[in-house]
Amino acid sequence: MTRFGFCTATLLAVAVIGSASAQNITYLVDCSKGQTIGAALGRNPTGQPVNLLIRGTCNEYVAIARDDVTLTGVAGTGATVNGPGSEAPAIFIRGDRTAITDLTVTGGKDGVAIDGAFAATLTRVEVRNPAQGGAVMVRGGGDLALVSCKLTQAGVGLRLLRAGSARVATGTEISDNVAEGILADLNSTVIVSGGSKILRNGSSGIQLSNGSQADINASEVAWNRNGVIATTSGLNVTAGSVIRNNLENGVFGYLGSAIVLNGSEVAYNETGVACRFGCTMQISGANLHDNTTHAAVVMLGSKAIFTDPMTHATGNGWVDLWCGDPESSVDGVNGLSYDGGVFFDGDVDAACTGF
């Protein structure tokens, strides 16, 4: 009985140890010695969570087609994944709960791509110079968190397609891309927060199309051709956000889009905020200043609604609030307020009409 009890206890201990080790298997991949990430992923076919520590530059296409994979760059080793051409993304994610930390990603059809309803997190990752396409692409219901990352020198910094979603957080910078910094299309969603910056992109800092949505919280969109363009989409810009120094519009809403600005600053653009073709903008507590032409524009059947607290418009080149046609309406300004409340401190075009 005693021996049987001892053996049973020993077997249980081995089972517990085996179970614990199955929770996370760690391999070192030293690409400077010819090792590859693909081979390391193939060493563990039974599907346990795997953490790969990356040293040096790995010249390969990395396909992650399993759940619970972590790639972590070893500090001081130049840890890089370089897609050797344009046949595939440098890192292609088709598994859930992927985490990539402290890596540089270059080359590939896209730098990092998520295809399908999978979740991934990139932390302190720089993605730059893909062979073509975008630095990062998310589509088909995929979800991505970017934490302290940099996406740069690509065609598009971040592309979200077909209900893709992303959270751009904690000082992430998306800059110096040929076209859009962020492109969200076909019911995609992006949240930009935590001091993140969308800078110096050749087209729009953020482009929203076809039912997409963006929330900008305590972040900056600056020095792009246009700051944010929303077409048949929604935009919410909240306190602490700055949209400035964009060559054309700070914010432009089009074709039934809904724009909400609450406590944000829109300054030093050609036009601050514009709504055209059935667009609605609601503005409260904003500072619209030093734009070359108007602080705000509504035209072609659009609406501007100002609510408490007061929005200030100062230093703009032309009339602060301009209405391009009698089909457009405004509320909450002096003389044009449904309930008598005035929440816009600036000049109002004589052509503006109330609801």
C-alpha positions as CSV (number, residue, x, y, z in Angstrom):
1,M,0.0,0.0,0.0
2,T,2.8,2.3,0.9
3,R,4.7,1.6,-2.4
4,F,1.5,2.0,-4.4
5,G,0.8,5.3,-2.7
6,F,4.3,6.6,-3.4
7,C,4.1,5.7,-7.1
8,T,0.8,7.3,-7.4
9,A,2.1,10.5,-5.8
10,T,5.1,10.5,-8.1
11,L,3.0,10.1,-11.2
12,L,0.7,12.9,-10.1
13,A,3.8,15.2,-9.6
14,V,5.1,14.4,-13.1
15,A,1.6,15.1,-14.6
16,V,1.5,18.5,-12.8
17,I,5.0,19.4,-14.0
18,G,4.1,18.3,-17.5
19,S,0.9,20.4,-17.4
20,A,2.7,23.5,-16.2
21,S,5.4,23.2,-18.8
22,A,2.7,22.7,-21.5
23,Q,1.5,26.2,-20.7
24,N,4.5,27.9,-22.3
25,I,7.4,26.5,-24.2
26,T,10.3,28.8,-24.9
27,Y,12.8,28.4,-27.7
28,L,15.8,30.7,-28.7
29,V,15.9,31.4,-32.4
30,D,19.4,32.7,-33.4
31,C,19.0,33.9,-37.0
32,S,22.6,35.0,-37.1
33,K,23.5,31.3,-36.9
34,G,21.1,30.3,-39.7
35,Q,18.1,29.3,-37.5
36,T,14.6,30.2,-38.6
37,I,11.4,31.1,-36.9
38,G,9.4,28.8,-39.2
39,A,11.5,25.8,-38.1
40,A,11.0,26.7,-34.4
41,L,7.2,26.9,-34.9
42,G,7.3,23.5,-36.4
43,R,9.1,21.9,-33.4
44,N,5.9,22.0,-31.4
45,P,3.1,20.5,-33.4
46,T,0.8,19.6,-30.5
47,G,-0.3,23.2,-30.1
48,Q,1.0,24.4,-26.7
49,P,1.7,28.1,-26.3
50,V,5.1,29.0,-27.7
51,N,7.4,31.9,-26.9
52,L,10.2,32.4,-29.4
53,L,13.2,34.6,-28.4
54,I,14.6,36.2,-31.6
55,R,18.3,37.1,-32.1
56,G,19.6,38.8,-35.2
57,T,17.9,39.3,-38.6
58,C,15.6,36.5,-39.8
59,N,15.3,36.7,-43.6
60,E,12.1,34.7,-44.1
61,Y,8.3,34.9,-44.4
62,V,6.9,34.0,-41.0
63,A,3.4,32.3,-41.1
64,I,1.7,32.0,-37.7
65,A,-1.2,29.6,-38.3
66,R,-1.7,28.5,-34.7
67,D,-2.9,30.1,-31.4
68,D,-0.8,31.5,-28.5
69,V,2.5,32.4,-30.2
70,T,4.8,35.1,-28.8
71,L,7.7,36.5,-30.7
72,T,10.1,38.5,-28.5
73,G,13.2,40.3,-29.7
74,V,16.3,39.8,-27.6
75,A,17.6,43.3,-26.6
76,G,20.8,44.4,-28.2
77,T,20.8,41.8,-31.0
78,G,19.1,43.8,-33.8
79,A,16.1,41.4,-33.7
80,T,14.4,41.8,-37.1
81,V,12.1,39.8,-39.3
82,N,12.7,40.8,-43.0
83,G,10.4,39.5,-45.6
84,P,12.8,38.7,-48.5
85,G,10.4,39.9,-51.3
86,S,6.8,40.8,-52.1
87,E,5.3,37.3,-52.4
88,A,3.8,37.3,-48.8
89,P,3.7,39.4,-45.7
90,A,6.8,39.4,-43.6
91,I,4.7,38.2,-40.7
92,F,1.3,36.6,-41.6
93,I,-1.0,36.0,-38.6
94,R,-3.8,33.4,-38.9
95,G,-3.9,32.3,-35.3
96,D,-5.4,33.8,-32.2
97,R,-3.7,35.6,-29.3
98,T,-0.4,36.4,-31.1
99,A,2.0,38.7,-29.4
100,I,5.0,40.4,-31.0
101,T,7.4,42.5,-28.8
102,D,10.6,44.4,-29.3
103,L,11.1,43.5,-33.0
104,T,11.7,45.4,-36.2
105,V,9.8,44.1,-39.2
106,T,10.8,45.1,-42.8
107,G,10.0,43.9,-46.3
108,G,7.2,41.6,-47.4
109,K,4.0,42.2,-49.3
110,D,2.8,43.9,-46.1
111,G,5.0,44.1,-43.0
112,V,2.5,42.4,-40.6
113,A,-0.9,41.1,-41.8
114,I,-3.8,39.6,-39.9
115,D,-6.4,37.8,-42.0
116,G,-9.5,36.6,-40.2
117,A,-11.1,36.9,-36.8
118,F,-7.9,36.6,-34.8
119,A,-6.5,38.9,-32.1
120,A,-2.9,40.1,-31.9
121,T,-0.8,42.6,-29.9
122,L,2.3,44.4,-31.1
123,T,4.4,46.1,-28.4
124,R,7.4,48.3,-29.1
125,V,7.5,47.0,-32.7
126,E,8.7,49.1,-35.6
127,V,7.3,48.1,-39.0
128,R,8.9,49.9,-42.0
129,N,9.8,49.6,-45.7
130,P,7.6,46.8,-46.9
131,A,8.3,45.8,-50.4
132,Q,4.8,47.0,-51.3
133,G,1.4,47.6,-49.6
134,G,1.1,48.6,-46.0
135,A,3.2,48.4,-42.8
136,V,0.3,46.6,-41.0
137,M,-2.9,45.2,-42.5
138,V,-5.9,43.8,-40.6
139,R,-9.0,42.4,-42.3
140,G,-11.9,40.0,-42.0
141,G,-12.8,40.8,-38.4
142,G,-9.2,40.7,-37.1
143,D,-8.3,42.8,-34.0
144,L,-5.0,44.4,-33.3
145,A,-3.5,46.4,-30.4
146,L,-0.5,48.6,-31.1
147,V,1.4,49.7,-28.0
148,S,4.3,52.1,-28.3
149,C,4.9,51.0,-31.9
150,K,6.1,52.9,-35.0
151,L,4.6,52.3,-38.6
152,T,6.5,54.2,-41.2
153,Q,7.8,54.4,-44.8
154,A,5.1,52.3,-46.3
155,G,2.4,52.8,-48.9
156,V,-0.2,53.0,-46.0
157,G,0.7,52.8,-42.3
158,L,-2.3,50.9,-41.0
159,R,-4.9,49.3,-43.3
160,L,-8.2,48.1,-41.8
161,L,-10.5,46.3,-44.2
162,R,-13.8,44.3,-44.0
163,A,-14.5,44.9,-40.3
164,G,-10.9,45.0,-39.1
165,S,-10.3,46.8,-35.9
166,A,-7.3,48.3,-34.2
167,R,-6.4,50.2,-31.0
168,V,-3.5,52.6,-31.5
169,A,-2.2,53.4,-28.0
170,T,0.6,54.5,-25.7
171,G,2.5,56.9,-27.9
172,T,2.4,54.8,-31.1
173,E,3.5,56.8,-34.1
174,I,2.2,56.3,-37.7
175,S,4.3,58.6,-39.9
176,D,5.9,59.4,-43.2
177,N,3.8,57.0,-45.3
178,V,3.2,57.6,-49.0
179,A,-0.6,57.7,-48.8
180,E,-2.8,57.3,-45.6
181,G,-1.5,57.0,-42.1
182,I,-4.6,55.0,-41.2
183,L,-7.1,53.7,-43.8
184,A,-10.3,52.1,-42.4
185,D,-12.7,50.8,-45.0
186,L,-15.8,48.6,-45.1
187,N,-17.2,48.8,-41.5
188,S,-13.8,48.9,-39.8
189,T,-13.0,50.6,-36.5
190,V,-9.9,52.3,-35.1
191,I,-9.3,53.9,-31.7
192,V,-6.3,56.3,-31.4
193,S,-5.4,57.2,-27.8
194,G,-2.7,57.7,-25.2
195,G,-0.6,60.4,-26.9
196,S,-0.3,58.6,-30.2
197,K,0.7,60.6,-33.3
198,I,-0.4,60.4,-36.9
199,L,2.2,62.6,-38.7
200,R,3.4,63.7,-42.2
201,N,1.5,61.2,-44.3
202,G,1.2,62.0,-48.0
203,S,-2.6,61.8,-48.1
204,S,-4.9,61.7,-45.1
205,G,-3.7,61.1,-41.6
206,I,-6.9,59.0,-41.1
207,Q,-9.2,58.0,-44.0
208,L,-12.6,56.5,-43.0
209,S,-14.9,55.0,-45.7
210,N,-18.1,52.9,-46.0
211,G,-19.4,52.7,-42.5
212,S,-16.2,52.8,-40.6
213,Q,-15.6,54.6,-37.3
214,A,-12.7,56.3,-35.6
215,D,-12.3,57.6,-32.0
216,I,-9.4,60.0,-31.3
217,N,-8.6,60.5,-27.7
218,A,-5.7,62.6,-26.3
219,S,-3.7,62.2,-29.5
220,E,-2.3,64.3,-32.4
221,V,-3.0,64.3,-36.2
222,A,-0.6,66.8,-37.8
223,W,1.3,67.7,-41.0
224,N,-0.7,65.4,-43.3
225,R,-2.3,66.5,-46.5
226,N,-5.7,66.2,-44.7
227,G,-6.1,65.4,-41.1
228,V,-9.1,63.2,-41.0
229,I,-11.5,62.4,-43.9
230,A,-14.8,60.6,-43.2
231,T,-17.0,59.3,-46.1
232,T,-20.2,57.7,-45.0
233,S,-18.6,57.1,-41.7
234,G,-18.3,58.4,-38.1
235,L,-15.6,60.3,-36.2
236,N,-15.4,61.2,-32.5
237,V,-12.6,63.5,-31.4
238,T,-12.4,64.0,-27.6
239,A,-10.6,66.2,-25.1
240,G,-6.9,66.5,-25.4
241,S,-6.7,65.7,-29.1
242,V,-5.1,68.1,-31.5
243,I,-5.6,68.2,-35.3
244,R,-3.2,70.8,-36.7
245,N,-1.0,72.0,-39.5
246,N,-2.6,69.8,-42.1
247,L,-2.2,71.2,-45.6
248,E,-5.9,71.2,-46.5
249,N,-8.7,70.2,-44.1
250,G,-8.3,69.4,-40.4
251,V,-11.5,67.3,-40.5
252,F,-13.6,66.7,-43.5
253,G,-17.0,64.9,-43.4
254,Y,-18.7,63.8,-46.6
255,L,-21.8,61.9,-47.8
256,G,-23.8,61.5,-44.6
257,S,-20.9,61.2,-42.2
258,A,-21.3,62.1,-38.5
259,I,-18.5,64.2,-36.9
260,V,-18.4,64.8,-33.1
261,L,-15.7,67.2,-31.6
262,N,-15.7,67.5,-27.9
263,G,-13.0,69.6,-26.1
264,S,-10.5,69.2,-29.0
265,E,-8.2,71.7,-30.8
266,V,-8.3,72.2,-34.6
267,A,-5.7,74.7,-35.7
268,Y,-3.3,75.9,-38.4
269,N,-5.1,73.9,-41.2
270,E,-6.4,75.4,-44.4
271,T,-10.0,74.8,-43.2
272,G,-10.7,73.6,-39.7
273,V,-13.8,71.4,-39.9
274,A,-15.9,70.9,-43.0
275,C,-19.1,69.0,-43.7
276,R,-20.6,68.5,-47.2
277,F,-23.4,66.4,-48.7
278,G,-25.7,65.5,-45.8
279,C,-22.9,65.5,-43.2
280,T,-23.7,66.4,-39.5
281,M,-21.2,67.8,-37.1
282,Q,-21.7,68.4,-33.4
283,I,-19.1,70.5,-31.6
284,S,-18.7,71.4,-28.0
285,G,-15.9,72.9,-26.0
286,A,-13.5,73.0,-29.0
287,N,-10.9,75.5,-29.9
288,L,-10.9,76.2,-33.6
289,H,-8.1,78.7,-34.2
290,D,-5.7,80.1,-36.8
291,N,-7.0,78.1,-39.8
292,T,-6.2,79.8,-43.1
293,T,-9.8,80.0,-44.2
294,H,-12.8,79.1,-42.0
295,A,-13.0,77.5,-38.6
296,A,-16.1,75.5,-39.7
297,V,-17.9,75.0,-43.0
298,V,-21.3,73.4,-43.7
299,M,-22.7,73.1,-47.2
300,L,-24.8,71.0,-49.6
301,G,-27.5,69.9,-47.1
302,S,-25.2,69.6,-44.0
303,K,-25.7,70.5,-40.3
304,A,-23.6,72.1,-37.6
305,I,-24.8,71.8,-34.0
306,F,-23.0,73.6,-31.2
307,T,-23.6,72.5,-27.7
308,D,-22.4,73.3,-24.2
309,P,-19.6,74.1,-23.3
310,M,-18.6,77.1,-25.5
311,T,-16.6,76.5,-28.6
312,H,-14.1,79.3,-29.4
313,A,-13.1,80.3,-32.9
314,T,-10.3,82.9,-33.1
315,G,-7.6,84.0,-35.6
316,N,-9.1,82.3,-38.6
317,G,-8.5,83.9,-42.0
318,W,-12.2,84.3,-43.1
319,V,-15.5,84.2,-41.4
320,D,-15.4,81.6,-38.6
321,L,-18.6,79.7,-39.4
322,W,-19.4,79.6,-43.1
323,C,-22.6,78.2,-44.7
324,G,-22.4,77.4,-48.4
325,D,-26.1,77.1,-49.2
326,P,-29.6,77.5,-47.8
327,E,-30.1,73.8,-47.5
328,S,-27.5,73.6,-44.7
329,S,-28.5,74.5,-41.1
330,V,-26.8,75.5,-37.8
331,D,-27.9,75.5,-34.2
332,G,-26.5,77.0,-31.0
333,V,-25.0,80.2,-32.5
334,N,-26.1,83.8,-32.0
335,G,-29.5,84.3,-33.5
336,L,-29.9,80.7,-34.7
337,S,-30.6,78.6,-31.7
338,Y,-33.6,76.3,-31.4
339,D,-33.7,76.7,-27.6
340,G,-31.9,80.0,-27.2
341,G,-28.5,78.6,-26.1
342,V,-25.4,80.1,-27.7
343,F,-22.4,77.9,-27.6
344,F,-20.2,79.3,-30.5
345,D,-17.9,82.3,-29.9
346,G,-17.0,83.5,-33.4
347,D,-18.2,85.1,-36.5
348,V,-21.2,83.6,-38.3
349,D,-21.9,83.9,-42.0
350,A,-25.0,85.9,-42.8
351,A,-26.1,83.2,-45.2
352,C,-26.5,80.6,-42.3
353,T,-30.0,79.5,-41.5
354,G,-31.5,77.7,-38.5
355,F,-33.4,74.4,-38.3
